[in-house]
Amino acid sequence: MPKTHVTNILDCDEKLLNKLFLTVKKVSNRLVDNCGYNGVDLLCANGEAAGQSLPHFYIHIIHRRSGDGLGEQGEWPNFLGASKNIMDVYQELRI
């Protein structure tokens, strides 16, 4: 969580975002290199529709071990509301 108040990643300037993700990488590497974890999941909800519960930007670092029961491919939800064709989304993002 950055010390400066930022509502979510959409409001975060690039300098702060770079510093924050360098810290996330450092903590993630230490979890894997020094604490016996095999990997990490990163979770960052941005906006109420995405499940953001507090109006402050933060990133969860979820430390993982092989066979931890959370699913070997991660536990990503099934996004039933994401009904747009992926190529249509790609074209919208290119603008």
VENBEL-V299686 format. One line per field, one symbol per residue. ss: DSSP state (@ for helix, = for strand, . for the rest). psi: psi as a letter, one per 30 degrees, with the letter a starting at -180 (. if undefined). burial: # if it has 9 or more other C-alpha atoms within 8 Angstrom, else .. Layout:
BEGIN
ss = ???
psi = ???
burial = ???
END
This chain:
BEGIN
ss = ........@@@..@@@@@@@@@@@@@@@@@@@@@....=====....@@@.........=====.....................@@@@@@@@@.
psi = kkekkkeafffkleeeeeeefeeeeeeeeeeeffgglfakkkkjkjlefggkfkhkklkkjjkkkkggfgkfglikljiffifkkeeeeeeeff.
burial = .#...####..#...##..#...#...#.###....#####....#.....#...##.#.#.###.......................#......
END
